[in-house]
Amino acid sequence: MSARVRLLRVSLLVLAILGIVLGAINGEVRTVLTKAINVCLQCIGIG
């Protein structure tokens, strides 16, 4: 594996982790969980 590919992989990993952390800090975890619950309830016909 070339150094360029390795650098790209590490960069993408760091960006993904940064995005997850920033989303958690901004309170998006609650929003995503709420939407997931609503979708699941609609799928089984309750919501």
N, CA and C atoms as an extended XYZ file, in Angstrom:
141
Properties=species:S:1:pos:R:3:atomname:S:1:resname:S:1:resid:I:1 pbc="F F F"
N         0.859       -1.168        0.000 N   MET     1
C         0.000        0.000        0.000 CA  MET     1
C         0.909        1.237        0.000 C   MET     1
N         0.585        2.172       -0.864 N   SER     2
C         1.441        3.344       -0.985 CA  SER     2
C         1.177        4.320        0.161 C   SER     2
N         2.113        5.206        0.355 N   ALA     3
C         2.006        6.193        1.420 CA  ALA     3
C         0.839        7.141        1.158 C   ALA     3
N         0.551        7.391       -0.108 N   ARG     4
C        -0.543        8.302       -0.465 CA  ARG     4
C        -1.907        7.719       -0.060 C   ARG     4
N        -2.086        6.428       -0.309 N   VAL     5
C        -3.334        5.764        0.063 CA  VAL     5
C        -3.470        5.721        1.576 C   VAL     5
N        -2.385        5.441        2.256 N   ARG     6
C        -2.410        5.396        3.721 CA  ARG     6
C        -2.765        6.764        4.297 C   ARG     6
N        -2.200        7.826        3.744 N   LEU     7
C        -2.502        9.185        4.195 CA  LEU     7
C        -3.967        9.510        3.957 C   LEU     7
N        -4.509        9.106        2.827 N   LEU     8
C        -5.915        9.345        2.530 CA  LEU     8
C        -6.812        8.615        3.523 C   LEU     8
N        -6.504        7.374        3.821 N   ARG     9
C        -7.303        6.597        4.770 CA  ARG     9
C        -7.281        7.217        6.162 C   ARG     9
N        -6.102        7.607        6.613 N   VAL    10
C        -5.976        8.215        7.944 CA  VAL    10
C        -6.710        9.547        7.984 C   VAL    10
N        -6.604       10.331        6.925 N   SER    11
C        -7.288       11.625        6.864 CA  SER    11
C        -8.800       11.445        6.932 C   SER    11
N        -9.324       10.491        6.181 N   LEU    12
C       -10.761       10.240        6.200 CA  LEU    12
C       -11.223        9.742        7.570 C   LEU    12
N       -10.433        8.917        8.204 N   LEU    13
C       -10.761        8.428        9.541 CA  LEU    13
C       -10.814        9.579       10.539 C   LEU    13
N        -9.826       10.471       10.483 N   VAL    14
C        -9.791       11.617       11.394 CA  VAL    14
C       -10.991       12.525       11.148 C   VAL    14
N       -11.330       12.771        9.887 N   LEU    15
C       -12.487       13.610        9.568 CA  LEU    15
C       -13.785       12.981       10.054 C   LEU    15
N       -13.916       11.663        9.919 N   ALA    16
C       -15.115       10.976       10.379 CA  ALA    16
C       -15.255       11.073       11.898 C   ALA    16
N       -14.171       10.859       12.601 N   ILE    17
C       -14.198       10.959       14.065 CA  ILE    17
C       -14.520       12.381       14.493 C   ILE    17
N       -13.939       13.361       13.817 N   LEU    18
C       -14.211       14.763       14.124 CA  LEU    18
C       -15.683       15.089       13.896 C   LEU    18
N       -16.262       14.585       12.815 N   GLY    19
C       -17.676       14.818       12.544 CA  GLY    19
C       -18.575       14.201       13.595 C   GLY    19
N       -18.240       13.011       14.039 N   ILE    20
C       -19.025       12.341       15.085 CA  ILE    20
C       -18.952       13.130       16.391 C   ILE    20
N       -17.766       13.574       16.751 N   VAL    21
C       -17.588       14.325       17.994 CA  VAL    21
C       -18.338       15.658       17.928 C   VAL    21
N       -18.207       16.372       16.820 N   LEU    22
C       -18.909       17.655       16.688 CA  LEU    22
C       -20.425       17.465       16.708 C   LEU    22
N       -20.913       16.418       16.086 N   GLY    23
C       -22.344       16.142       16.118 CA  GLY    23
C       -22.833       15.834       17.525 C   GLY    23
N       -22.050       15.083       18.264 N   ALA    24
C       -22.422       14.754       19.639 CA  ALA    24
C       -22.414       16.000       20.519 C   ALA    24
N       -21.461       16.880       20.298 N   ILE    25
C       -21.387       18.119       21.077 CA  ILE    25
C       -22.592       19.010       20.788 C   ILE    25
N       -23.044       19.034       19.544 N   ASN    26
C       -24.168       19.885       19.150 CA  ASN    26
C       -25.529       19.291       19.506 C   ASN    26
N       -25.576       18.116       20.112 N   GLY    27
C       -26.836       17.534       20.543 CA  GLY    27
C       -27.554       16.761       19.447 C   GLY    27
N       -26.874       16.399       18.400 N   GLU    28
C       -27.509       15.676       17.300 CA  GLU    28
C       -27.808       14.226       17.645 C   GLU    28
N       -27.212       13.722       18.699 N   VAL    29
C       -27.453       12.330       19.089 CA  VAL    29
C       -28.930       12.136       19.412 C   VAL    29
N       -29.498       13.064       20.139 N   ARG    30
C       -30.913       12.981       20.512 CA  ARG    30
C       -31.801       13.042       19.269 C   ARG    30
N       -31.460       13.918       18.329 N   THR    31
C       -32.248       14.061       17.104 CA  THR    31
C       -32.230       12.773       16.290 C   THR    31
N       -31.061       12.208       16.119 N   VAL    32
C       -30.934       10.978       15.340 CA  VAL    32
C       -31.667        9.831       16.020 C   VAL    32
N       -31.534        9.724       17.322 N   LEU    33
C       -32.214        8.651       18.056 CA  LEU    33
C       -33.727        8.802       17.968 C   LEU    33
N       -34.215       10.022       18.087 N   THR    34
C       -35.659       10.267       17.985 CA  THR    34
C       -36.184        9.878       16.614 C   THR    34
N       -35.463       10.259       15.577 N   LYS    35
C       -35.889        9.906       14.220 CA  LYS    35
C       -35.851        8.402       14.001 C   LYS    35
N       -34.841        7.739       14.543 N   ALA    36
C       -34.735        6.286       14.394 CA  ALA    36
C       -35.900        5.587       15.093 C   ALA    36
N       -36.262        6.070       16.260 N   ILE    37
C       -37.387        5.470       16.986 CA  ILE    37
C       -38.675        5.651       16.198 C   ILE    37
N       -38.882        6.853       15.647 N   ASN    38
C       -40.098        7.110       14.869 CA  ASN    38
C       -40.179        6.221       13.635 C   ASN    38
N       -39.073        6.037       12.951 N   VAL    39
C       -39.066        5.174       11.768 CA  VAL    39
C       -39.380        3.736       12.159 C   VAL    39
N       -38.793        3.261       13.237 N   CYS    40
C       -39.040        1.887       13.674 CA  CYS    40
C       -40.505        1.685       14.065 C   CYS    40
N       -41.067        2.662       14.759 N   LEU    41
C       -42.466        2.536       15.166 CA  LEU    41
C       -43.392        2.567       13.949 C   LEU    41
N       -43.059        3.365       12.944 N   GLN    42
C       -43.872        3.398       11.724 CA  GLN    42
C       -43.786        2.087       10.978 C   GLN    42
N       -42.609        1.469       10.996 N   CYS    43
C       -42.430        0.208       10.267 CA  CYS    43
C       -43.308       -0.915       10.845 C   CYS    43
N       -43.484       -0.904       12.166 N   ILE    44
C       -44.299       -1.959       12.765 CA  ILE    44
C       -45.751       -1.526       12.913 C   ILE    44
N       -46.073       -0.301       12.471 N   GLY    45
C       -47.451        0.143       12.431 CA  GLY    45
C       -47.998        0.768       13.695 C   GLY    45
N       -47.144        1.183       14.593 N   ILE    46
C       -47.615        1.800       15.826 CA  ILE    46
C       -47.667        3.323       15.705 C   ILE    46
N       -46.642        3.918       15.057 N   GLY    47
C       -46.510        5.384       15.008 CA  GLY    47
C       -47.274        5.991       13.942 C   GLY    47
